Amino acid sequence: MMKVSICIGSSCHIKGSRHIVEDLQYLVSEYSLQDLVELSGTFCMGKCQQGVCITVDGVLHSVSPENVNAFFGKEILAKVS
């Protein structure tokens, strides 16, 4: 199972992590990936300047509400389908 952790610390929250969490929950459901992708929230990853921090199986990514769909397609959907 792919593990995706989204930072919900204060800096990432201000940069839109709540919207990213909601978008990823929707996309995982839309593509019926609930059995393949585990979404979780985490607090500060220590890279606050990089935007909303997300790890996919331990690899750090910087995501914004504007590029969350592209991120999902490249880093999640392409790797589990």
MODELLER restraints for C-alpha pairs under 7 A, 6 or more apart:
rsr = mdl.restraints
at = mdl.atoms
rsr.add(forms.Gaussian(group=physical.xy_distance, feature=features.Distance(at['CA:1:A'], at['CA:36:A']), mean=4.91, stdev=0.5))
rsr.add(forms.Gaussian(group=physical.xy_distance, feature=features.Distance(at['CA:1:A'], at['CA:37:A']), mean=5.69, stdev=0.5))
rsr.add(forms.Gaussian(group=physical.xy_distance, feature=features.Distance(at['CA:1:A'], at['CA:38:A']), mean=6.78, stdev=0.5))
rsr.add(forms.Gaussian(group=physical.xy_distance, feature=features.Distance(at['CA:2:A'], at['CA:36:A']), mean=6.10, stdev=0.5))
rsr.add(forms.Gaussian(group=physical.xy_distance, feature=features.Distance(at['CA:2:A'], at['CA:37:A']), mean=4.77, stdev=0.5))
rsr.add(forms.Gaussian(group=physical.xy_distance, feature=features.Distance(at['CA:2:A'], at['CA:38:A']), mean=6.04, stdev=0.5))
rsr.add(forms.Gaussian(group=physical.xy_distance, feature=features.Distance(at['CA:2:A'], at['CA:57:A']), mean=6.09, stdev=0.5))
rsr.add(forms.Gaussian(group=physical.xy_distance, feature=features.Distance(at['CA:3:A'], at['CA:37:A']), mean=6.09, stdev=0.5))
rsr.add(forms.Gaussian(group=physical.xy_distance, feature=features.Distance(at['CA:3:A'], at['CA:38:A']), mean=4.93, stdev=0.5))
rsr.add(forms.Gaussian(group=physical.xy_distance, feature=features.Distance(at['CA:3:A'], at['CA:39:A']), mean=6.35, stdev=0.5))
rsr.add(forms.Gaussian(group=physical.xy_distance, feature=features.Distance(at['CA:3:A'], at['CA:56:A']), mean=5.80, stdev=0.5))
rsr.add(forms.Gaussian(group=physical.xy_distance, feature=features.Distance(at['CA:3:A'], at['CA:57:A']), mean=5.13, stdev=0.5))
rsr.add(forms.Gaussian(group=physical.xy_distance, feature=features.Distance(at['CA:4:A'], at['CA:38:A']), mean=5.96, stdev=0.5))
rsr.add(forms.Gaussian(group=physical.xy_distance, feature=features.Distance(at['CA:4:A'], at['CA:39:A']), mean=4.92, stdev=0.5))
rsr.add(forms.Gaussian(group=physical.xy_distance, feature=features.Distance(at['CA:4:A'], at['CA:40:A']), mean=6.28, stdev=0.5))
rsr.add(forms.Gaussian(group=physical.xy_distance, feature=features.Distance(at['CA:4:A'], at['CA:54:A']), mean=6.87, stdev=0.5))
rsr.add(forms.Gaussian(group=physical.xy_distance, feature=features.Distance(at['CA:4:A'], at['CA:55:A']), mean=5.61, stdev=0.5))
rsr.add(forms.Gaussian(group=physical.xy_distance, feature=features.Distance(at['CA:4:A'], at['CA:56:A']), mean=4.61, stdev=0.5))
rsr.add(forms.Gaussian(group=physical.xy_distance, feature=features.Distance(at['CA:4:A'], at['CA:57:A']), mean=6.41, stdev=0.5))
rsr.add(forms.Gaussian(group=physical.xy_distance, feature=features.Distance(at['CA:5:A'], at['CA:39:A']), mean=5.93, stdev=0.5))
rsr.add(forms.Gaussian(group=physical.xy_distance, feature=features.Distance(at['CA:5:A'], at['CA:40:A']), mean=4.81, stdev=0.5))
rsr.add(forms.Gaussian(group=physical.xy_distance, feature=features.Distance(at['CA:5:A'], at['CA:41:A']), mean=5.40, stdev=0.5))
rsr.add(forms.Gaussian(group=physical.xy_distance, feature=features.Distance(at['CA:5:A'], at['CA:42:A']), mean=6.21, stdev=0.5))
rsr.add(forms.Gaussian(group=physical.xy_distance, feature=features.Distance(at['CA:5:A'], at['CA:54:A']), mean=5.49, stdev=0.5))
rsr.add(forms.Gaussian(group=physical.xy_distance, feature=features.Distance(at['CA:5:A'], at['CA:55:A']), mean=5.21, stdev=0.5))
rsr.add(forms.Gaussian(group=physical.xy_distance, feature=features.Distance(at['CA:5:A'], at['CA:56:A']), mean=6.71, stdev=0.5))
rsr.add(forms.Gaussian(group=physical.xy_distance, feature=features.Distance(at['CA:6:A'], at['CA:40:A']), mean=6.29, stdev=0.5))
rsr.add(forms.Gaussian(group=physical.xy_distance, feature=features.Distance(at['CA:6:A'], at['CA:41:A']), mean=4.89, stdev=0.5))
rsr.add(forms.Gaussian(group=physical.xy_distance, feature=features.Distance(at['CA:6:A'], at['CA:42:A']), mean=5.94, stdev=0.5))
rsr.add(forms.Gaussian(group=physical.xy_distance, feature=features.Distance(at['CA:6:A'], at['CA:53:A']), mean=6.23, stdev=0.5))
rsr.add(forms.Gaussian(group=physical.xy_distance, feature=features.Distance(at['CA:6:A'], at['CA:54:A']), mean=4.54, stdev=0.5))
rsr.add(forms.Gaussian(group=physical.xy_distance, feature=features.Distance(at['CA:6:A'], at['CA:55:A']), mean=6.74, stdev=0.5))
rsr.add(forms.Gaussian(group=physical.xy_distance, feature=features.Distance(at['CA:7:A'], at['CA:17:A']), mean=6.87, stdev=0.5))
rsr.add(forms.Gaussian(group=physical.xy_distance, feature=features.Distance(at['CA:7:A'], at['CA:41:A']), mean=5.83, stdev=0.5))
rsr.add(forms.Gaussian(group=physical.xy_distance, feature=features.Distance(at['CA:7:A'], at['CA:42:A']), mean=4.87, stdev=0.5))
rsr.add(forms.Gaussian(group=physical.xy_distance, feature=features.Distance(at['CA:7:A'], at['CA:43:A']), mean=5.29, stdev=0.5))
rsr.add(forms.Gaussian(group=physical.xy_distance, feature=features.Distance(at['CA:7:A'], at['CA:44:A']), mean=6.03, stdev=0.5))
rsr.add(forms.Gaussian(group=physical.xy_distance, feature=features.Distance(at['CA:7:A'], at['CA:45:A']), mean=6.83, stdev=0.5))
rsr.add(forms.Gaussian(group=physical.xy_distance, feature=features.Distance(at['CA:7:A'], at['CA:52:A']), mean=6.43, stdev=0.5))
rsr.add(forms.Gaussian(group=physical.xy_distance, feature=features.Distance(at['CA:7:A'], at['CA:53:A']), mean=5.50, stdev=0.5))
rsr.add(forms.Gaussian(group=physical.xy_distance, feature=features.Distance(at['CA:7:A'], at['CA:54:A']), mean=6.17, stdev=0.5))
rsr.add(forms.Gaussian(group=physical.xy_distance, feature=features.Distance(at['CA:8:A'], at['CA:17:A']), mean=5.96, stdev=0.5))
rsr.add(forms.Gaussian(group=physical.xy_distance, feature=features.Distance(at['CA:8:A'], at['CA:41:A']), mean=6.09, stdev=0.5))
rsr.add(forms.Gaussian(group=physical.xy_distance, feature=features.Distance(at['CA:8:A'], at['CA:42:A']), mean=5.89, stdev=0.5))
rsr.add(forms.Gaussian(group=physical.xy_distance, feature=features.Distance(at['CA:8:A'], at['CA:43:A']), mean=5.44, stdev=0.5))
rsr.add(forms.Gaussian(group=physical.xy_distance, feature=features.Distance(at['CA:9:A'], at['CA:43:A']), mean=4.67, stdev=0.5))
rsr.add(forms.Gaussian(group=physical.xy_distance, feature=features.Distance(at['CA:9:A'], at['CA:44:A']), mean=5.02, stdev=0.5))
rsr.add(forms.Gaussian(group=physical.xy_distance, feature=features.Distance(at['CA:11:A'], at['CA:48:A']), mean=6.13, stdev=0.5))
rsr.add(forms.Gaussian(group=physical.xy_distance, feature=features.Distance(at['CA:12:A'], at['CA:48:A']), mean=6.84, stdev=0.5))
rsr.add(forms.Gaussian(group=physical.xy_distance, feature=features.Distance(at['CA:12:A'], at['CA:51:A']), mean=6.20, stdev=0.5))
rsr.add(forms.Gaussian(group=physical.xy_distance, feature=features.Distance(at['CA:12:A'], at['CA:52:A']), mean=4.68, stdev=0.5))
rsr.add(forms.Gaussian(group=physical.xy_distance, feature=features.Distance(at['CA:15:A'], at['CA:51:A']), mean=6.42, stdev=0.5))
rsr.add(forms.Gaussian(group=physical.xy_distance, feature=features.Distance(at['CA:15:A'], at['CA:52:A']), mean=6.32, stdev=0.5))
rsr.add(forms.Gaussian(group=physical.xy_distance, feature=features.Distance(at['CA:16:A'], at['CA:64:A']), mean=6.89, stdev=0.5))
rsr.add(forms.Gaussian(group=physical.xy_distance, feature=features.Distance(at['CA:16:A'], at['CA:65:A']), mean=6.13, stdev=0.5))
rsr.add(forms.Gaussian(group=physical.xy_distance, feature=features.Distance(at['CA:17:A'], at['CA:52:A']), mean=5.92, stdev=0.5))
rsr.add(forms.Gaussian(group=physical.xy_distance, feature=features.Distance(at['CA:19:A'], at['CA:65:A']), mean=6.47, stdev=0.5))
rsr.add(forms.Gaussian(group=physical.xy_distance, feature=features.Distance(at['CA:20:A'], at['CA:65:A']), mean=5.67, stdev=0.5))
rsr.add(forms.Gaussian(group=physical.xy_distance, feature=features.Distance(at['CA:20:A'], at['CA:68:A']), mean=6.48, stdev=0.5))
rsr.add(forms.Gaussian(group=physical.xy_distance, feature=features.Distance(at['CA:28:A'], at['CA:34:A']), mean=6.16, stdev=0.5))
rsr.add(forms.Gaussian(group=physical.xy_distance, feature=features.Distance(at['CA:36:A'], at['CA:80:A']), mean=6.93, stdev=0.5))
rsr.add(forms.Gaussian(group=physical.xy_distance, feature=features.Distance(at['CA:50:A'], at['CA:62:A']), mean=5.75, stdev=0.5))
rsr.add(forms.Gaussian(group=physical.xy_distance, feature=features.Distance(at['CA:51:A'], at['CA:62:A']), mean=5.62, stdev=0.5))
rsr.add(forms.Gaussian(group=physical.xy_distance, feature=features.Distance(at['CA:51:A'], at['CA:63:A']), mean=6.35, stdev=0.5))
rsr.add(forms.Gaussian(group=physical.xy_distance, feature=features.Distance(at['CA:51:A'], at['CA:64:A']), mean=6.63, stdev=0.5))
rsr.add(forms.Gaussian(group=physical.xy_distance, feature=features.Distance(at['CA:52:A'], at['CA:62:A']), mean=5.60, stdev=0.5))
rsr.add(forms.Gaussian(group=physical.xy_distance, feature=features.Distance(at['CA:52:A'], at['CA:63:A']), mean=5.24, stdev=0.5))
rsr.add(forms.Gaussian(group=physical.xy_distance, feature=features.Distance(at['CA:52:A'], at['CA:64:A']), mean=6.10, stdev=0.5))
rsr.add(forms.Gaussian(group=physical.xy_distance, feature=features.Distance(at['CA:53:A'], at['CA:60:A']), mean=6.69, stdev=0.5))
rsr.add(forms.Gaussian(group=physical.xy_distance, feature=features.Distance(at['CA:53:A'], at['CA:61:A']), mean=5.78, stdev=0.5))
rsr.add(forms.Gaussian(group=physical.xy_distance, feature=features.Distance(at['CA:53:A'], at['CA:62:A']), mean=4.91, stdev=0.5))
rsr.add(forms.Gaussian(group=physical.xy_distance, feature=features.Distance(at['CA:53:A'], at['CA:63:A']), mean=6.36, stdev=0.5))
rsr.add(forms.Gaussian(group=physical.xy_distance, feature=features.Distance(at['CA:54:A'], at['CA:60:A']), mean=5.74, stdev=0.5))
rsr.add(forms.Gaussian(group=physical.xy_distance, feature=features.Distance(at['CA:54:A'], at['CA:61:A']), mean=5.15, stdev=0.5))
rsr.add(forms.Gaussian(group=physical.xy_distance, feature=features.Distance(at['CA:54:A'], at['CA:62:A']), mean=6.31, stdev=0.5))
rsr.add(forms.Gaussian(group=physical.xy_distance, feature=features.Distance(at['CA:54:A'], at['CA:63:A']), mean=6.95, stdev=0.5))
rsr.add(forms.Gaussian(group=physical.xy_distance, feature=features.Distance(at['CA:55:A'], at['CA:61:A']), mean=5.93, stdev=0.5))
